[in-house]
Amino acid sequence: MTIITGWLPQDLVGRSAYEYIYSDDLASISTFHKKALLQDGPLSPIILRFRCKSGHYLPMKSTVTVFNNPLNNEPEFIICENQILV
């Protein structure tokens, strides 16, 4: 993804993904994020626009899977698979 977006991993670590989402997509991403935290397993894909280091935005389809801790049913981790749409 570095070649396409221009970001190095160290540029992204410790920063919020919301910083890289197109402003018009933030409300739908926030709603999707809240829904994801209440669900265990895969969600329907969502389309978003991700900001590249150059400043332009790439449309992406993000497929999200949430894994809950079986002991307390709280989200343990989230995996996002992103596909760039051209």
N, CA, C and O atoms as a CHARMM CRD file, in Angstrom:
* protein
*
  344
    1    1 MET  N      0.81900  -1.18800   0.00000 PROA 1      0.00000
    2    1 MET  CA     0.00000   0.00000   0.00000 PROA 1      0.00000
    3    1 MET  C      0.86800   1.25900   0.00000 PROA 1      0.00000
    4    1 MET  O      0.40800   2.32600  -0.40500 PROA 1      0.00000
    5    2 THR  N      2.10100   1.14300   0.44400 PROA 2      0.00000
    6    2 THR  CA     3.00000   2.29700   0.47100 PROA 2      0.00000
    7    2 THR  C      3.20600   2.87100  -0.92700 PROA 2      0.00000
    8    2 THR  O      3.22600   4.08900  -1.10000 PROA 2      0.00000
    9    3 ILE  N      3.35700   2.01400  -1.91100 PROA 3      0.00000
   10    3 ILE  CA     3.59100   2.47300  -3.28200 PROA 3      0.00000
   11    3 ILE  C      2.39000   3.26600  -3.79700 PROA 3      0.00000
   12    3 ILE  O      2.55500   4.25100  -4.51700 PROA 3      0.00000
   13    4 ILE  N      1.19600   2.83900  -3.43200 PROA 4      0.00000
   14    4 ILE  CA    -0.01600   3.47700  -3.95300 PROA 4      0.00000
   15    4 ILE  C     -0.36800   4.74500  -3.18300 PROA 4      0.00000
   16    4 ILE  O     -0.69700   5.76300  -3.79100 PROA 4      0.00000
   17    5 THR  N     -0.30300   4.69800  -1.85400 PROA 5      0.00000
   18    5 THR  CA    -0.74400   5.83600  -1.04500 PROA 5      0.00000
   19    5 THR  C      0.37500   6.80700  -0.68500 PROA 5      0.00000
   20    5 THR  O      0.11900   7.97300  -0.38500 PROA 5      0.00000
   21    6 GLY  N      1.61300   6.32600  -0.71400 PROA 6      0.00000
   22    6 GLY  CA     2.73700   7.17400  -0.33900 PROA 6      0.00000
   23    6 GLY  C      3.05800   7.15500   1.14600 PROA 6      0.00000
   24    6 GLY  O      4.09800   7.67200   1.55300 PROA 6      0.00000
   25    7 TRP  N      2.19800   6.57500   1.95900 PROA 7      0.00000
   26    7 TRP  CA     2.43200   6.52800   3.40200 PROA 7      0.00000
   27    7 TRP  C      3.30900   5.34000   3.76600 PROA 7      0.00000
   28    7 TRP  O      3.09800   4.23300   3.27100 PROA 7      0.00000
   29    8 LEU  N      4.28500   5.56700   4.62300 PROA 8      0.00000
   30    8 LEU  CA     5.06500   4.48700   5.20000 PROA 8      0.00000
   31    8 LEU  C      4.33200   3.99500   6.44800 PROA 8      0.00000
   32    8 LEU  O      3.56900   4.75000   7.05000 PROA 8      0.00000
   33    9 PRO  N      4.55400   2.73900   6.84200 PROA 9      0.00000
   34    9 PRO  CA     3.86500   2.24200   8.03900 PROA 9      0.00000
   35    9 PRO  C      4.07000   3.14600   9.25400 PROA 9      0.00000
   36    9 PRO  O      3.12400   3.38500  10.00500 PROA 9      0.00000
   37   10 GLN  N      5.27200   3.64800   9.45800 PROA 10     0.00000
   38   10 GLN  CA     5.52400   4.50500  10.60900 PROA 10     0.00000
   39   10 GLN  C      4.78800   5.83800  10.53100 PROA 10     0.00000
   40   10 GLN  O      4.62200   6.50800  11.54900 PROA 10     0.00000
   41   11 ASP  N      4.34100   6.23500   9.32800 PROA 11     0.00000
   42   11 ASP  CA     3.53200   7.44800   9.18900 PROA 11     0.00000
   43   11 ASP  C      2.12400   7.23900   9.74600 PROA 11     0.00000
   44   11 ASP  O      1.47700   8.19700  10.16800 PROA 11     0.00000
   45   12 LEU  N      1.65200   6.00300   9.74900 PROA 12     0.00000
   46   12 LEU  CA     0.27500   5.70100  10.12200 PROA 12     0.00000
   47   12 LEU  C      0.12200   5.18300  11.54700 PROA 12     0.00000
   48   12 LEU  O     -0.92200   5.37700  12.16800 PROA 12     0.00000
   49   13 VAL  N      1.14800   4.53100  12.06500 PROA 13     0.00000
   50   13 VAL  CA     1.06600   3.92800  13.39500 PROA 13     0.00000
   51   13 VAL  C      0.83900   5.00700  14.44900 PROA 13     0.00000
   52   13 VAL  O      1.52300   6.03000  14.46900 PROA 13     0.00000
   53   14 GLY  N     -0.12600   4.76300  15.31700 PROA 14     0.00000
   54   14 GLY  CA    -0.41300   5.69400  16.39900 PROA 14     0.00000
   55   14 GLY  C     -1.32900   6.84000  16.01500 PROA 14     0.00000
   56   14 GLY  O     -1.59100   7.72400  16.83000 PROA 14     0.00000
   57   15 ARG  N     -1.81700   6.83600  14.79100 PROA 15     0.00000
   58   15 ARG  CA    -2.71100   7.90200  14.32800 PROA 15     0.00000
   59   15 ARG  C     -4.08800   7.31700  14.08100 PROA 15     0.00000
   60   15 ARG  O     -4.22100   6.12100  13.82400 PROA 15     0.00000
   61   16 SER  N     -5.09000   8.13600  14.15500 PROA 16     0.00000
   62   16 SER  CA    -6.46100   7.69900  13.91600 PROA 16     0.00000
   63   16 SER  C     -6.71300   7.55200  12.42000 PROA 16     0.00000
   64   16 SER  O     -6.29900   8.39500  11.62400 PROA 16     0.00000
   65   17 ALA  N     -7.39500   6.47200  12.04900 PROA 17     0.00000
   66   17 ALA  CA    -7.76200   6.27700  10.64100 PROA 17     0.00000
   67   17 ALA  C     -8.67600   7.39300  10.16100 PROA 17     0.00000
   68   17 ALA  O     -8.71400   7.69400   8.96800 PROA 17     0.00000
   69   18 TYR  N     -9.41300   8.01000  11.08200 PROA 18     0.00000
   70   18 TYR  CA   -10.31700   9.09900  10.71500 PROA 18     0.00000
   71   18 TYR  C     -9.57300  10.29100  10.11600 PROA 18     0.00000
   72   18 TYR  O    -10.17300  11.08800   9.39400 PROA 18     0.00000
   73   19 GLU  N     -8.28200  10.42700  10.40000 PROA 19     0.00000
   74   19 GLU  CA    -7.48300  11.51800   9.83700 PROA 19     0.00000
   75   19 GLU  C     -7.27800  11.36500   8.33000 PROA 19     0.00000
   76   19 GLU  O     -6.94700  12.33300   7.64600 PROA 19     0.00000
   77   20 TYR  N     -7.47300  10.16600   7.82000 PROA 20     0.00000
   78   20 TYR  CA    -7.18500   9.86800   6.41800 PROA 20     0.00000
   79   20 TYR  C     -8.44100   9.65800   5.57300 PROA 20     0.00000
   80   20 TYR  O     -8.35100   9.33000   4.39000 PROA 20     0.00000
   81   21 ILE  N     -9.59900   9.84500   6.17700 PROA 21     0.00000
   82   21 ILE  CA   -10.87400   9.61900   5.48500 PROA 21     0.00000
   83   21 ILE  C    -11.40600  10.95500   4.97100 PROA 21     0.00000
   84   21 ILE  O    -11.32000  11.97500   5.65500 PROA 21     0.00000
   85   22 TYR  N    -11.94800  10.93500   3.77500 PROA 22     0.00000
   86   22 TYR  CA   -12.54600  12.12900   3.17000 PROA 22     0.00000
   87   22 TYR  C    -13.65200  12.66000   4.08000 PROA 22     0.00000
   88   22 TYR  O    -14.44900  11.88100   4.60400 PROA 22     0.00000
   89   23 SER  N    -13.70500  13.96700   4.27100 PROA 23     0.00000
   90   23 SER  CA   -14.62700  14.56900   5.24900 PROA 23     0.00000
   91   23 SER  C    -16.09100  14.19800   5.01300 PROA 23     0.00000
   92   23 SER  O    -16.83500  14.02000   5.97700 PROA 23     0.00000
   93   24 ASP  N    -16.52400  14.07600   3.75400 PROA 24     0.00000
   94   24 ASP  CA   -17.92000  13.70800   3.47300 PROA 24     0.00000
   95   24 ASP  C    -18.23300  12.26600   3.84700 PROA 24     0.00000
   96   24 ASP  O    -19.40300  11.89700   3.95400 PROA 24     0.00000
   97   25 ASP  N    -17.20500  11.44400   4.04700 PROA 25     0.00000
   98   25 ASP  CA   -17.40300  10.03200   4.39800 PROA 25     0.00000
   99   25 ASP  C    -17.36000   9.78500   5.90500 PROA 25     0.00000
  100   25 ASP  O    -17.66900   8.68200   6.35500 PROA 25     0.00000
  101   26 LEU  N    -16.98200  10.79000   6.68800 PROA 26     0.00000
  102   26 LEU  CA   -16.76800  10.58200   8.12000 PROA 26     0.00000
  103   26 LEU  C    -18.01800  10.12500   8.86800 PROA 26     0.00000
  104   26 LEU  O    -17.92800   9.24300   9.72200 PROA 26     0.00000
  105   27 ALA  N    -19.17300  10.69900   8.56900 PROA 27     0.00000
  106   27 ALA  CA   -20.39500  10.32000   9.28900 PROA 27     0.00000
  107   27 ALA  C    -20.75200   8.85600   9.03700 PROA 27     0.00000
  108   27 ALA  O    -21.09100   8.12800   9.97000 PROA 27     0.00000
  109   28 SER  N    -20.67500   8.42600   7.77600 PROA 28     0.00000
  110   28 SER  CA   -21.01700   7.03000   7.48100 PROA 28     0.00000
  111   28 SER  C    -19.97500   6.06900   8.04400 PROA 28     0.00000
  112   28 SER  O    -20.32100   4.96600   8.46900 PROA 28     0.00000
  113   29 ILE  N    -18.71000   6.47100   8.05400 PROA 29     0.00000
  114   29 ILE  CA   -17.65500   5.63000   8.62500 PROA 29     0.00000
  115   29 ILE  C    -17.84900   5.51700  10.13400 PROA 29     0.00000
  116   29 ILE  O    -17.68600   4.43300  10.69400 PROA 29     0.00000
  117   30 SER  N    -18.18800   6.59900  10.78900 PROA 30     0.00000
  118   30 SER  CA   -18.41800   6.58200  12.23200 PROA 30     0.00000
  119   30 SER  C    -19.57800   5.65300  12.58900 PROA 30     0.00000
  120   30 SER  O    -19.47900   4.87100  13.53500 PROA 30     0.00000
  121   31 THR  N    -20.67200   5.73700  11.84100 PROA 31     0.00000
  122   31 THR  CA   -21.82300   4.85300  12.06300 PROA 31     0.00000
  123   31 THR  C    -21.42800   3.40500  11.83800 PROA 31     0.00000
  124   31 THR  O    -21.80700   2.52500  12.61100 PROA 31     0.00000
  125   32 PHE  N    -20.66700   3.15800  10.78300 PROA 32     0.00000
  126   32 PHE  CA   -20.20200   1.80600  10.47200 PROA 32     0.00000
  127   32 PHE  C    -19.31000   1.27900  11.59300 PROA 32     0.00000
  128   32 PHE  O    -19.42700   0.11800  11.98600 PROA 32     0.00000
  129   33 HSD  N    -18.42600   2.12300  12.10600 PROA 33     0.00000
  130   33 HSD  CA   -17.51400   1.73900  13.17200 PROA 33     0.00000
  131   33 HSD  C    -18.28900   1.34000  14.44000 PROA 33     0.00000
  132   33 HSD  O    -17.97900   0.32900  15.07100 PROA 33     0.00000
  133   34 LYS  N    -19.28600   2.13500  14.79900 PROA 34     0.00000
  134   34 LYS  CA   -20.12100   1.81900  15.97600 PROA 34     0.00000
  135   34 LYS  C    -20.84400   0.49700  15.78600 PROA 34     0.00000
  136   34 LYS  O    -20.92500  -0.31200  16.71000 PROA 34     0.00000
  137   35 LYS  N    -21.36900   0.27900  14.58800 PROA 35     0.00000
  138   35 LYS  CA   -22.06500  -0.97500  14.28500 PROA 35     0.00000
  139   35 LYS  C    -21.09900  -2.15900  14.38300 PROA 35     0.00000
  140   35 LYS  O    -21.45500  -3.21800  14.90000 PROA 35     0.00000
  141   36 ALA  N    -19.87600  -1.96900  13.88400 PROA 36     0.00000
  142   36 ALA  CA   -18.87800  -3.04000  13.90600 PROA 36     0.00000
  143   36 ALA  C    -18.54900  -3.46700  15.32500 PROA 36     0.00000
  144   36 ALA  O    -18.38100  -4.65800  15.58900 PROA 36     0.00000
  145   37 LEU  N    -18.45300  -2.51300  16.24300 PROA 37     0.00000
  146   37 LEU  CA   -18.09200  -2.82700  17.62200 PROA 37     0.00000
  147   37 LEU  C    -19.18500  -3.59300  18.35800 PROA 37     0.00000
  148   37 LEU  O    -18.92600  -4.18800  19.40400 PROA 37     0.00000
  149   38 LEU  N    -20.39700  -3.58400  17.82700 PROA 38     0.00000
  150   38 LEU  CA   -21.50500  -4.31100  18.44600 PROA 38     0.00000
  151   38 LEU  C    -21.71300  -5.68500  17.83600 PROA 38     0.00000
  152   38 LEU  O    -22.61500  -6.41200  18.25100 PROA 38     0.00000
  153   39 GLN  N    -20.90400  -6.05100  16.87200 PROA 39     0.00000
  154   39 GLN  CA   -21.11600  -7.28600  16.11700 PROA 39     0.00000
  155   39 GLN  C    -19.85900  -8.13900  16.14400 PROA 39     0.00000
  156   39 GLN  O    -18.74200  -7.62100  16.17900 PROA 39     0.00000
  157   40 ASP  N    -20.05000  -9.43200  16.12800 PROA 40     0.00000
  158   40 ASP  CA   -18.92200 -10.36900  16.02700 PROA 40     0.00000
  159   40 ASP  C    -18.98200 -10.98800  14.63500 PROA 40     0.00000
  160   40 ASP  O    -20.03400 -11.47300  14.21800 PROA 40     0.00000
  161   41 GLY  N    -17.87300 -10.97400  13.92200 PROA 41     0.00000
  162   41 GLY  CA   -17.83600 -11.55700  12.59500 PROA 41     0.00000
  163   41 GLY  C    -17.77900 -10.51000  11.50900 PROA 41     0.00000
  164   41 GLY  O    -17.56700  -9.32900  11.78600 PROA 41     0.00000
  165   42 PRO  N    -17.96900 -10.94100  10.25600 PROA 42     0.00000
  166   42 PRO  CA   -17.82800 -10.02600   9.11800 PROA 42     0.00000
  167   42 PRO  C    -19.02800  -9.09300   8.95900 PROA 42     0.00000
  168   42 PRO  O    -20.15300  -9.43900   9.31800 PROA 42     0.00000
  169   43 LEU  N    -18.76800  -7.92000   8.42100 PROA 43     0.00000
  170   43 LEU  CA   -19.80500  -6.94900   8.08300 PROA 43     0.00000
  171   43 LEU  C    -19.83800  -6.76900   6.57800 PROA 43     0.00000
  172   43 LEU  O    -18.89700  -7.15000   5.88100 PROA 43     0.00000
  173   44 SER  N    -20.90100  -6.19900   6.08200 PROA 44     0.00000
  174   44 SER  CA   -20.97900  -5.87300   4.65400 PROA 44     0.00000
  175   44 SER  C    -19.90300  -4.84000   4.33800 PROA 44     0.00000
  176   44 SER  O    -19.62900  -3.96500   5.15900 PROA 44     0.00000
  177   45 PRO  N    -19.29000  -4.93100   3.15600 PROA 45     0.00000
  178   45 PRO  CA   -18.24200  -3.95900   2.79500 PROA 45     0.00000
  179   45 PRO  C    -18.78200  -2.53300   2.75300 PROA 45     0.00000
  180   45 PRO  O    -19.97200  -2.30600   2.53300 PROA 45     0.00000
  181   46 ILE  N    -17.88400  -1.58400   2.96900 PROA 46     0.00000
  182   46 ILE  CA   -18.22800  -0.16600   2.89500 PROA 46     0.00000
  183   46 ILE  C    -17.24300   0.50700   1.94200 PROA 46     0.00000
  184   46 ILE  O    -16.07500   0.12600   1.86600 PROA 46     0.00000
  185   47 ILE  N    -17.72900   1.50400   1.22300 PROA 47     0.00000
  186   47 ILE  CA   -16.89300   2.27700   0.30600 PROA 47     0.00000
  187   47 ILE  C    -16.48800   3.57300   1.01100 PROA 47     0.00000
  188   47 ILE  O    -17.32600   4.24800   1.60800 PROA 47     0.00000
  189   48 LEU  N    -15.21000   3.91100   0.93700 PROA 48     0.00000
  190   48 LEU  CA   -14.71700   5.13800   1.53200 PROA 48     0.00000
  191   48 LEU  C    -13.62200   5.71800   0.64200 PROA 48     0.00000
  192   48 LEU  O    -13.13200   5.05700  -0.27300 PROA 48     0.00000
  193   49 ARG  N    -13.25000   6.96000   0.92600 PROA 49     0.00000
  194   49 ARG  CA   -12.15500   7.60700   0.19900 PROA 49     0.00000
  195   49 ARG  C    -11.02400   7.87100   1.17900 PROA 49     0.00000
  196   49 ARG  O    -11.20700   8.52600   2.20600 PROA 49     0.00000
  197   50 PHE  N     -9.84000   7.34300   0.83700 PROA 50     0.00000
  198   50 PHE  CA    -8.66300   7.39900   1.70000 PROA 50     0.00000
  199   50 PHE  C     -7.66800   8.40600   1.15000 PROA 50     0.00000
  200   50 PHE  O     -7.35300   8.40000  -0.04000 PROA 50     0.00000
  201   51 ARG  N     -7.17300   9.28100   2.04100 PROA 51     0.00000
  202   51 ARG  CA    -6.23800  10.33500   1.61800 PROA 51     0.00000
  203   51 ARG  C     -4.82800   9.78400   1.44600 PROA 51     0.00000
  204   51 ARG  O     -4.28600   9.13800   2.34300 PROA 51     0.00000
  205   52 CYS  N     -4.24900  10.04600   0.29400 PROA 52     0.00000
  206   52 CYS  CA    -2.86000   9.68000   0.01800 PROA 52     0.00000
  207   52 CYS  C     -1.94000  10.78600   0.52100 PROA 52     0.00000
  208   52 CYS  O     -2.39100  11.89400   0.81000 PROA 52     0.00000
  209   53 LYS  N     -0.67600  10.48600   0.62200 PROA 53     0.00000
  210   53 LYS  CA     0.29400  11.46900   1.09300 PROA 53     0.00000
  211   53 LYS  C      0.33900  12.68600   0.17200 PROA 53     0.00000
  212   53 LYS  O      0.62600  13.79400   0.62500 PROA 53     0.00000
  213   54 SER  N      0.05900  12.48900  -1.10900 PROA 54     0.00000
  214   54 SER  CA     0.06700  13.59300  -2.07000 PROA 54     0.00000
  215   54 SER  C     -1.13800  14.52000  -1.91700 PROA 54     0.00000
  216   54 SER  O     -1.16800  15.60700  -2.49300 PROA 54     0.00000
  217   55 GLY  N     -2.14100  14.08000  -1.12800 PROA 55     0.00000
  218   55 GLY  CA    -3.31700  14.91700  -0.90000 PROA 55     0.00000
  219   55 GLY  C     -4.55000  14.47900  -1.65800 PROA 55     0.00000
  220   55 GLY  O     -5.65300  14.90500  -1.31500 PROA 55     0.00000
  221   56 HSD  N     -4.40900  13.64500  -2.67700 PROA 56     0.00000
  222   56 HSD  CA    -5.60300  13.19500  -3.39600 PROA 56     0.00000
  223   56 HSD  C     -6.20600  11.98300  -2.66000 PROA 56     0.00000
  224   56 HSD  O     -5.56800  11.40000  -1.78300 PROA 56     0.00000
  225   57 TYR  N     -7.41900  11.62300  -3.02400 PROA 57     0.00000
  226   57 TYR  CA    -8.14000  10.54800  -2.34800 PROA 57     0.00000
  227   57 TYR  C     -8.36200   9.37000  -3.28100 PROA 57     0.00000
  228   57 TYR  O     -8.65900   9.54500  -4.46300 PROA 57     0.00000
  229   58 LEU  N     -8.21300   8.16700  -2.73800 PROA 58     0.00000
  230   58 LEU  CA    -8.46700   6.93700  -3.48200 PROA 58     0.00000
  231   58 LEU  C     -9.73500   6.28900  -2.96100 PROA 58     0.00000
  232   58 LEU  O     -9.89600   6.13000  -1.75100 PROA 58     0.00000
  233   59 PRO  N    -10.65400   5.90500  -3.87100 PROA 59     0.00000
  234   59 PRO  CA   -11.82800   5.15900  -3.40000 PROA 59     0.00000
  235   59 PRO  C    -11.41600   3.73300  -3.03700 PROA 59     0.00000
  236   59 PRO  O    -10.68400   3.07700  -3.77700 PROA 59     0.00000
  237   60 MET  N    -11.89800   3.26900  -1.88900 PROA 60     0.00000
  238   60 MET  CA   -11.57900   1.92300  -1.41100 PROA 60     0.00000
  239   60 MET  C    -12.83700   1.21200  -0.96000 PROA 60     0.00000
  240   60 MET  O    -13.79100   1.82400  -0.48000 PROA 60     0.00000
  241   61 LYS  N    -12.80900  -0.09400  -1.12900 PROA 61     0.00000
  242   61 LYS  CA   -13.84800  -0.94200  -0.54600 PROA 61     0.00000
  243   61 LYS  C    -13.19500  -1.63500   0.63400 PROA 61     0.00000
  244   61 LYS  O    -12.19600  -2.33800   0.47800 PROA 61     0.00000
  245   62 SER  N    -13.76400  -1.43400   1.81900 PROA 62     0.00000
  246   62 SER  CA   -13.19800  -2.00200   3.03200 PROA 62     0.00000
  247   62 SER  C    -14.13000  -3.08600   3.56500 PROA 62     0.00000
  248   62 SER  O    -15.31100  -2.84600   3.81500 PROA 62     0.00000
  249   63 THR  N    -13.57700  -4.27400   3.73200 PROA 63     0.00000
  250   63 THR  CA   -14.31600  -5.38900   4.32000 PROA 63     0.00000
  251   63 THR  C    -13.77900  -5.57100   5.73100 PROA 63     0.00000
  252   63 THR  O    -12.57500  -5.72300   5.93300 PROA 63     0.00000
  253   64 VAL  N    -14.68200  -5.55500   6.70100 PROA 64     0.00000
  254   64 VAL  CA   -14.30100  -5.55400   8.11200 PROA 64     0.00000
  255   64 VAL  C    -14.79800  -6.81800   8.79500 PROA 64     0.00000
  256   64 VAL  O    -15.93700  -7.24300   8.60000 PROA 64     0.00000
  257   65 THR  N    -13.92100  -7.41300   9.60200 PROA 65     0.00000
  258   65 THR  CA   -14.29500  -8.54900  10.43400 PROA 65     0.00000
  259   65 THR  C    -13.89200  -8.22800  11.86500 PROA 65     0.00000
  260   65 THR  O    -12.75000  -7.85700  12.13700 PROA 65     0.00000
  261   66 VAL  N    -14.85000  -8.37700  12.77700 PROA 66     0.00000
  262   66 VAL  CA   -14.61100  -8.11500  14.19300 PROA 66     0.00000
  263   66 VAL  C    -14.53800  -9.45100  14.92400 PROA 66     0.00000
  264   66 VAL  O    -15.36600 -10.33700  14.71000 PROA 66     0.00000
  265   67 PHE  N    -13.54800  -9.58000  15.77800 PROA 67     0.00000
  266   67 PHE  CA   -13.40100 -10.77600  16.60100 PROA 67     0.00000
  267   67 PHE  C    -13.56900 -10.37600  18.06300 PROA 67     0.00000
  268   67 PHE  O    -12.80600  -9.56400  18.58600 PROA 67     0.00000
  269   68 ASN  N    -14.57500 -10.95400  18.71400 PROA 68     0.00000
  270   68 ASN  CA   -14.83000 -10.66900  20.11800 PROA 68     0.00000
  271   68 ASN  C    -14.13500 -11.68000  21.00900 PROA 68     0.00000
  272   68 ASN  O    -13.97400 -12.84300  20.64000 PROA 68     0.00000
  273   69 ASN  N    -13.72700 -11.23200  22.17400 PROA 69     0.00000
  274   69 ASN  CA   -13.15400 -12.10500  23.18200 PROA 69     0.00000
  275   69 ASN  C    -14.27100 -13.01600  23.68600 PROA 69     0.00000
  276   69 ASN  O    -15.30200 -12.51500  24.13300 PROA 69     0.00000
  277   70 PRO  N    -14.09900 -14.33500  23.62700 PROA 70     0.00000
  278   70 PRO  CA   -15.17200 -15.23900  24.04700 PROA 70     0.00000
  279   70 PRO  C    -15.46100 -15.18200  25.54900 PROA 70     0.00000
  280   70 PRO  O    -16.53500 -15.60100  25.98000 PROA 70     0.00000
  281   71 LEU  N    -14.53400 -14.67800  26.34400 PROA 71     0.00000
  282   71 LEU  CA   -14.74700 -14.62400  27.79000 PROA 71     0.00000
  283   71 LEU  C    -15.64100 -13.47900  28.22500 PROA 71     0.00000
  284   71 LEU  O    -16.42500 -13.61700  29.16400 PROA 71     0.00000
  285   72 ASN  N    -15.52300 -12.34500  27.54100 PROA 72     0.00000
  286   72 ASN  CA   -16.32900 -11.18500  27.94600 PROA 72     0.00000
  287   72 ASN  C    -17.15100 -10.58800  26.80000 PROA 72     0.00000
  288   72 ASN  O    -17.86100  -9.60200  26.99400 PROA 72     0.00000
  289   73 ASN  N    -17.05800 -11.17500  25.62800 PROA 73     0.00000
  290   73 ASN  CA   -17.80600 -10.74700  24.44000 PROA 73     0.00000
  291   73 ASN  C    -17.49700  -9.30200  24.02700 PROA 73     0.00000
  292   73 ASN  O    -18.30700  -8.66100  23.35800 PROA 73     0.00000
  293   74 GLU  N    -16.33900  -8.79600  24.42200 PROA 74     0.00000
  294   74 GLU  CA   -15.90000  -7.46000  24.01400 PROA 74     0.00000
  295   74 GLU  C    -15.02800  -7.59000  22.77100 PROA 74     0.00000
  296   74 GLU  O    -14.36800  -8.61200  22.59000 PROA 74     0.00000
  297   75 PRO  N    -15.01400  -6.57000  21.90900 PROA 75     0.00000
  298   75 PRO  CA   -14.15000  -6.64000  20.72700 PROA 75     0.00000
  299   75 PRO  C    -12.68800  -6.83200  21.11500 PROA 75     0.00000
  300   75 PRO  O    -12.13900  -6.07300  21.91300 PROA 75     0.00000
  301   76 GLU  N    -12.07700  -7.84600  20.54500 PROA 76     0.00000
  302   76 GLU  CA   -10.66200  -8.14700  20.82500 PROA 76     0.00000
  303   76 GLU  C     -9.77600  -7.49700  19.76200 PROA 76     0.00000
  304   76 GLU  O     -8.75700  -6.88200  20.07900 PROA 76     0.00000
  305   77 PHE  N    -10.18500  -7.64400  18.48000 PROA 77     0.00000
  306   77 PHE  CA    -9.46300  -6.98600  17.40800 PROA 77     0.00000
  307   77 PHE  C    -10.34300  -6.91500  16.16900 PROA 77     0.00000
  308   77 PHE  O    -11.33300  -7.63600  16.03900 PROA 77     0.00000
  309   78 ILE  N     -9.95400  -6.03000  15.27000 PROA 78     0.00000
  310   78 ILE  CA   -10.69000  -5.79600  14.02600 PROA 78     0.00000
  311   78 ILE  C     -9.71000  -5.94800  12.87600 PROA 78     0.00000
  312   78 ILE  O     -8.60900  -5.39800  12.90900 PROA 78     0.00000
  313   79 ILE  N    -10.11500  -6.69500  11.85800 PROA 79     0.00000
  314   79 ILE  CA    -9.30500  -6.83200  10.64900 PROA 79     0.00000
  315   79 ILE  C    -10.04300  -6.12900   9.51600 PROA 79     0.00000
  316   79 ILE  O    -11.22400  -6.38300   9.27800 PROA 79     0.00000
  317   80 CYS  N     -9.33400  -5.24500   8.82200 PROA 80     0.00000
  318   80 CYS  CA    -9.89500  -4.54500   7.66200 PROA 80     0.00000
  319   80 CYS  C     -9.10100  -4.94600   6.43400 PROA 80     0.00000
  320   80 CYS  O     -7.88000  -4.79700   6.39600 PROA 80     0.00000
  321   81 GLU  N     -9.79600  -5.45100   5.43800 PROA 81     0.00000
  322   81 GLU  CA    -9.17700  -5.75400   4.14500 PROA 81     0.00000
  323   81 GLU  C     -9.64300  -4.68400   3.18600 PROA 81     0.00000
  324   81 GLU  O    -10.84300  -4.51300   2.97600 PROA 81     0.00000
  325   82 ASN  N     -8.69300  -3.95500   2.59600 PROA 82     0.00000
  326   82 ASN  CA    -9.02600  -2.82900   1.73500 PROA 82     0.00000
  327   82 ASN  C     -8.65100  -3.12600   0.29200 PROA 82     0.00000
  328   82 ASN  O     -7.55900  -3.61200  -0.00400 PROA 82     0.00000
  329   83 GLN  N     -9.57800  -2.82300  -0.58500 PROA 83     0.00000
  330   83 GLN  CA    -9.36000  -2.99700  -2.02400 PROA 83     0.00000
  331   83 GLN  C     -9.53800  -1.65000  -2.68100 PROA 83     0.00000
  332   83 GLN  O    -10.57700  -1.01000  -2.51900 PROA 83     0.00000
  333   84 ILE  N     -8.53600  -1.21000  -3.42200 PROA 84     0.00000
  334   84 ILE  CA    -8.61000   0.07000  -4.12000 PROA 84     0.00000
  335   84 ILE  C     -9.47700  -0.09300  -5.35300 PROA 84     0.00000
  336   84 ILE  O     -9.29800  -1.02100  -6.14200 PROA 84     0.00000
  337   85 LEU  N    -10.40800   0.81500  -5.50300 PROA 85     0.00000
  338   85 LEU  CA   -11.32400   0.78300  -6.65300 PROA 85     0.00000
  339   85 LEU  C    -10.80900   1.73400  -7.71500 PROA 85     0.00000
  340   85 LEU  O    -10.55300   2.90800  -7.44500 PROA 85     0.00000
  341   86 VAL  N    -10.66300   1.22000  -8.91600 PROA 86     0.00000
  342   86 VAL  CA   -10.18600   2.07400 -10.01900 PROA 86     0.00000
  343   86 VAL  C    -11.17700   2.08100 -11.15000 PROA 86     0.00000
  344   86 VAL  O    -10.95200   2.74200 -12.16400 PROA 86     0.00000
